[in-house]
Amino acid sequence: MTQTLGLVAVFVFLLALLPMAVKWLKQRALGSVAGADSAAKIVSVLAVGPQQRVVTVEQGPDHARVRLTLGVTAHTITLLHSADLSAEPQAPAVIALPDSGQV
């Protein structure tokens, strides 16, 4: 009788520790991903219909960051545009206006 009671007590104790163990494992797994340099970041969301959105997301490490524009519906996600943010930004073109002689 006491041996059965001891086994039940150990079983109840292990069941009580189970949620804490799951939480600890979840934090360890998410900690390695959250600390990574390549976490995705939502830049903007634009609703274009009841279940349609245009979402802009940045993905990748700082030295190779990519901006994705996605069309999101209830059934599909479609890549609309992608831009490499790690490339050197180009200077805007300078347009020369004709000299009219007036100041």
N, CA, C and O of each residue as an XYZ file, in Angstrom:
412
protein
N       0.826     -1.200      0.000
C       0.000      0.000      0.000
C       0.867      1.259      0.000
O       0.607      2.194     -0.758
N       1.893      1.284      0.846
C       2.755      2.469      0.908
C       3.592      2.617     -0.354
O       3.922      3.732     -0.760
N       3.933      1.492     -0.974
C       4.697      1.555     -2.218
C       3.830      2.167     -3.331
O       4.323      2.980     -4.113
N       2.576      1.796     -3.410
C       1.653      2.356     -4.404
C       1.435      3.839     -4.145
O       1.404      4.633     -5.085
N       1.284      4.219     -2.886
C       1.106      5.627     -2.527
C       2.339      6.443     -2.918
O       2.219      7.575     -3.386
N       3.518      5.862     -2.724
C       4.756      6.541     -3.114
C       4.840      6.746     -4.612
O       5.258      7.810     -5.067
N       4.446      5.732     -5.396
C       4.461      5.855     -6.856
C       3.463      6.913     -7.333
O       3.758      7.674     -8.255
N       2.289      6.961     -6.710
C       1.291      7.966     -7.066
C       1.822      9.361     -6.740
O       1.627     10.298     -7.515
N       2.495      9.502     -5.593
C       3.048     10.803     -5.205
C       4.121     11.256     -6.201
O       4.163     12.428     -6.574
N       4.977     10.342     -6.627
C       6.017     10.686     -7.612
C       5.372     11.066     -8.941
O       5.807     12.022     -9.584
N       4.349     10.339     -9.360
C       3.652     10.636    -10.608
C       3.000     12.017    -10.570
O       3.093     12.773    -11.537
N       2.340     12.351     -9.458
C       1.705     13.665     -9.311
C       2.768     14.763     -9.316
O       2.556     15.822     -9.907
N       3.901     14.523     -8.670
C       4.991     15.491     -8.638
C       5.529     15.747    -10.046
O       5.771     16.893    -10.426
N       5.716     14.668    -10.819
C       6.203     14.827    -12.195
C       5.182     15.550    -13.067
O       5.561     16.350    -13.923
N       3.914     15.285    -12.866
C       2.886     16.008    -13.611
C       2.886     17.496    -13.257
O       2.638     18.337    -14.122
N       3.159     17.825    -12.001
C       3.217     19.229    -11.589
C       4.422     19.924    -12.207
O       4.360     21.121    -12.487
N       5.514     19.205    -12.425
C       6.718     19.793    -13.026
C       6.622     19.917    -14.544
O       7.390     20.671    -15.142
N       5.717     19.213    -15.170
C       5.617     19.205    -16.624
C       5.394     20.596    -17.236
O       6.097     20.930    -18.189
N       4.457     21.431    -16.747
C       4.303     22.768    -17.349
C       5.559     23.629    -17.228
O       5.889     24.378    -18.148
N       6.256     23.528    -16.107
C       7.489     24.306    -15.940
C       8.568     23.833    -16.914
O       9.318     24.646    -17.454
N       8.646     22.520    -17.137
C       9.631     21.987    -18.074
C       9.320     22.423    -19.505
O      10.230     22.757    -20.263
N       8.052     22.420    -19.871
C       7.663     22.863    -21.212
C       7.988     24.341    -21.398
O       8.493     24.736    -22.448
N       7.703     25.159    -20.387
C       8.003     26.591    -20.461
C       9.506     26.825    -20.604
O       9.931     27.676    -21.385
N      10.303     26.079    -19.858
C      11.757     26.216    -19.915
C      12.276     25.838    -21.303
O      13.118     26.535    -21.869
N      11.766     24.724    -21.849
C      12.193     24.300    -23.182
C      11.783     25.302    -24.252
O      12.535     25.561    -25.192
N      10.596     25.858    -24.106
C      10.109     26.846    -25.078
C      10.980     28.098    -25.054
O      11.301     28.650    -26.106
N      11.364     28.548    -23.866
C      12.223     29.737    -23.756
C      13.595     29.479    -24.353
O      14.169     30.357    -24.998
N      14.121     28.288    -24.144
C      15.437     27.962    -24.717
C      15.372     27.940    -26.233
O      16.267     28.458    -26.900
N      14.327     27.349    -26.780
C      14.206     27.256    -28.242
C      13.956     28.631    -28.847
O      14.560     28.964    -29.867
N      13.088     29.435    -28.251
C      12.798     30.767    -28.777
C      13.937     31.728    -28.513
O      14.144     32.661    -29.289
N      14.681     31.525    -27.441
C      15.809     32.407    -27.131
C      16.871     32.367    -28.203
O      17.462     33.398    -28.523
N      17.129     31.195    -28.769
C      18.139     31.100    -29.810
C      17.661     31.736    -31.109
O      18.468     32.269    -31.870
N      16.349     31.686    -31.371
C      15.809     32.302    -32.579
C      15.659     33.805    -32.391
O      15.997     34.577    -33.288
N      15.149     34.231    -31.222
C      14.917     35.656    -30.993
C      16.233     36.427    -30.948
O      16.270     37.596    -31.332
N      17.294     35.807    -30.495
C      18.579     36.475    -30.424
C      19.312     36.485    -31.749
O      20.351     37.132    -31.876
N      18.793     35.789    -32.725
C      19.456     35.711    -34.014
C      19.408     37.075    -34.703
O      18.534     37.903    -34.445
N      20.375     37.269    -35.581
C      20.487     38.531    -36.295
C      19.510     38.615    -37.458
O      19.330     39.685    -38.039
N      18.882     37.509    -37.802
C      18.066     37.470    -39.010
C      16.570     37.465    -38.723
O      15.798     36.946    -39.529
N      16.148     38.016    -37.620
C      14.724     38.026    -37.293
C      13.950     38.875    -38.294
O      14.429     39.912    -38.752
N      12.747     38.417    -38.624
C      11.897     39.162    -39.549
C      11.209     40.295    -38.796
O      10.901     40.177    -37.610
N      10.974     41.392    -39.509
C      10.316     42.542    -38.904
C       9.242     43.030    -39.864
O       9.522     43.287    -41.035
N       8.017     43.159    -39.373
C       6.928     43.681    -40.195
C       7.063     45.198    -40.244
O       7.072     45.862    -39.207
N       7.167     45.742    -41.455
C       7.342     47.173    -41.640
C       5.986     47.861    -41.738
O       5.759     48.888    -41.097
N       5.079     47.292    -42.546
C       3.756     47.899    -42.699
C       2.750     46.853    -43.150
O       3.107     45.829    -43.734
N       1.476     47.137    -42.862
C       0.369     46.285    -43.291
C      -0.712     47.204    -43.840
O      -1.094     48.182    -43.197
N      -1.203     46.882    -45.032
C      -2.251     47.676    -45.664
C      -3.395     46.747    -46.046
O      -3.205     45.813    -46.825
N      -4.576     46.996    -45.504
C      -5.749     46.192    -45.847
C      -6.303     46.686    -47.184
O      -6.565     47.876    -47.358
N      -6.476     45.762    -48.117
C      -7.030     46.127    -49.427
C      -8.377     45.456    -49.668
O      -8.998     45.663    -50.710
N      -8.820     44.667    -48.725
C     -10.104     43.985    -48.820
C     -10.406     43.303    -47.503
O      -9.613     43.389    -46.565
N     -11.558     42.616    -47.416
C     -11.925     41.980    -46.149
C     -10.908     40.942    -45.677
O     -10.655     40.832    -44.477
N     -10.326     40.185    -46.598
C      -9.340     39.186    -46.215
C      -8.067     39.299    -47.039
O      -7.333     38.321    -47.185
N      -7.800     40.477    -47.576
C      -6.597     40.700    -48.366
C      -5.764     41.812    -47.734
O      -6.286     42.844    -47.313
N      -4.465     41.574    -47.681
C      -3.535     42.545    -47.112
C      -2.292     42.625    -47.999
O      -1.922     41.659    -48.666
N      -1.671     43.778    -47.991
C      -0.343     43.941    -48.559
C       0.574     44.191    -47.370
O       0.410     45.172    -46.645
N       1.539     43.299    -47.176
C       2.412     43.332    -46.005
C       3.843     43.536    -46.477
O       4.298     42.868    -47.406
N       4.547     44.454    -45.842
C       5.960     44.678    -46.122
C       6.765     44.154    -44.948
O       6.533     44.537    -43.801
N       7.724     43.262    -45.247
C       8.501     42.579    -44.217
C       9.979     42.745    -44.537
O      10.377     42.665    -45.699
N      10.800     42.976    -43.504
C      12.261     42.965    -43.664
C      12.782     41.672    -43.067
O      12.378     41.281    -41.972
N      13.684     41.002    -43.789
C      14.194     39.705    -43.372
C      15.686     39.639    -43.631
O      16.178     40.219    -44.599
N      16.409     38.937    -42.772
C      17.823     38.685    -42.986
C      18.699     39.444    -42.019
O      18.233     40.349    -41.326
N      19.988     39.075    -41.968
C      20.930     39.788    -41.102
C      21.190     41.198    -41.621
O      20.874     41.518    -42.767
N      21.771     42.036    -40.763
C      21.966     43.446    -41.109
C      22.783     43.644    -42.380
O      22.516     44.575    -43.139
N      23.762     42.798    -42.625
C      24.621     42.988    -43.801
C      23.990     42.454    -45.082
O      24.530     42.680    -46.165
N      22.851     41.746    -44.989
C      22.181     41.222    -46.181
C      20.665     41.303    -46.011
O      19.952     40.332    -46.264
N      20.185     42.452    -45.587
C      18.760     42.638    -45.308
C      17.975     42.731    -46.618
O      18.426     43.353    -47.579
N      16.795     42.105    -46.644
C      15.930     42.102    -47.821
C      14.549     42.572    -47.391
O      14.043     42.147    -46.352
N      13.938     43.444    -48.182
C      12.569     43.900    -47.918
C      11.646     43.201    -48.917
O      11.833     43.301    -50.130
N      10.647     42.493    -48.385
C       9.692     41.760    -49.201
C       8.329     42.424    -49.107
O       7.880     42.767    -48.013
N       7.669     42.607    -50.244
C       6.293     43.073    -50.264
C       5.443     41.875    -50.657
O       5.611     41.308    -51.736
N       4.525     41.496    -49.767
C       3.747     40.278    -49.933
C       2.270     40.592    -50.063
O       1.755     41.475    -49.377
N       1.594     39.881    -50.929
C       0.148     39.918    -51.004
C      -0.375     38.744    -50.193
O      -0.056     37.594    -50.496
N      -1.171     39.015    -49.166
C      -1.622     37.972    -48.248
C      -3.139     37.875    -48.317
O      -3.846     38.863    -48.115
N      -3.634     36.667    -48.607
C      -5.069     36.395    -48.573
C      -5.306     35.268    -47.575
O      -4.370     34.792    -46.932
N      -6.548     34.849    -47.449
C      -6.870     33.765    -46.528
C      -6.255     32.451    -46.983
O      -6.064     31.553    -46.162
N      -5.936     32.310    -48.277
C      -5.459     31.036    -48.803
C      -4.022     31.055    -49.305
O      -3.377     30.008    -49.342
N      -3.513     32.198    -49.686
C      -2.175     32.234    -50.287
C      -1.378     33.446    -49.818
O      -1.925     34.428    -49.317
N      -0.072     33.339    -50.000
C       0.849     34.457    -49.815
C       1.655     34.558    -51.106
O       2.282     33.587    -51.529
N       1.637     35.733    -51.728
C       2.299     35.935    -53.011
C       3.355     37.023    -52.876
O       3.087     38.087    -52.318
N       4.549     36.761    -53.384
C       5.609     37.761    -53.401
C       5.311     38.763    -54.499
O       5.261     38.407    -55.677
N       5.113     40.013    -54.116
C       4.833     41.072    -55.083
C       6.103     41.796    -55.520
O       6.240     42.175    -56.683
N       7.033     41.984    -54.580
C       8.258     42.716    -54.889
C       9.294     42.386    -53.824
O       8.942     42.118    -52.675
N      10.561     42.404    -54.196
C      11.641     42.254    -53.214
C      12.727     43.271    -53.523
O      13.004     43.574    -54.684
N      13.338     43.790    -52.466
C      14.402     44.789    -52.632
C      15.529     44.465    -51.673
O      15.289     44.160    -50.504
N      16.752     44.528    -52.160
C      17.937     44.279    -51.349
C      18.308     45.570    -50.634
O      18.666     46.554    -51.282
N      18.227     45.578    -49.311
C      18.529     46.795    -48.547
C      20.010     46.927    -48.216
O      20.450     47.990    -47.777
N      20.780     45.871    -48.419
C      22.198     45.944    -48.081
C      23.012     46.637    -49.171
O      24.153     47.032    -48.930
N      22.441     46.790    -50.365
C      23.151     47.467    -51.456
C      23.319     48.946    -51.112
O      22.510     49.530    -50.391
N      24.361     49.520    -51.632
C      24.617     50.939    -51.398
C      23.490     51.772    -51.998
O      23.115     51.564    -53.152
N      22.947     52.712    -51.228
C      21.896     53.559    -51.797
C      22.471     54.450    -52.894
O      23.559     55.008    -52.749
N      21.742     54.574    -53.973
C      22.202     55.399    -55.082
C      21.750     56.836    -54.863
O      20.659     57.094    -54.355
N      22.608     57.755    -55.256
C      22.263     59.170    -55.141
C      21.187     59.497    -56.163
O      21.214     58.970    -57.275
N      20.245     60.356    -55.808
C      19.210     60.721    -56.776
C      19.831     61.454    -57.962
O      20.816     62.179    -57.820
N      19.241     61.252    -59.118
C      19.748     61.893    -60.320
C      19.512     63.400    -60.241
O      18.459     63.850    -59.790
N      20.491     64.162    -60.681
C      20.386     65.617    -60.680
C      19.941     66.041    -62.073
O      20.576     65.705    -63.073
N      18.856     66.774    -62.122
C      18.329     67.232    -63.411
C      18.758     68.683    -63.615
O      18.475     69.545    -62.782
N      19.446     68.948    -64.734
C      19.894     70.295    -65.035
C      18.762     71.043    -65.730
O      18.227     70.588    -66.741
N      18.410     72.192    -65.174
C      17.375     73.025    -65.771
C      18.037     74.029    -66.702
O      19.130     74.517    -66.413
N      17.384     74.341    -67.816
C      17.998     75.316    -68.737
C      18.081     76.691    -68.071
O      17.183     77.098    -67.335
N      19.184     77.397    -68.348
C      19.378     78.715    -67.777
C      18.562     79.726    -68.542
O      18.784     79.954    -69.731
N      17.589     80.348    -67.829
C      16.719     81.328    -68.501
C      17.308     82.732    -68.452
O      16.784     83.629    -69.112
N      18.359     82.948    -67.708
C      18.982     84.265    -67.633
C      18.329     85.166    -66.598
O      18.826     86.264    -66.348
N      17.244     84.742    -65.995
C      16.584     85.551    -64.983
C      17.004     85.091    -63.604
O      17.265     83.911    -63.372
N      17.066     86.060    -62.685
C      17.466     85.738    -61.312
C      16.320     85.899    -60.394
O      16.457     85.674    -59.191
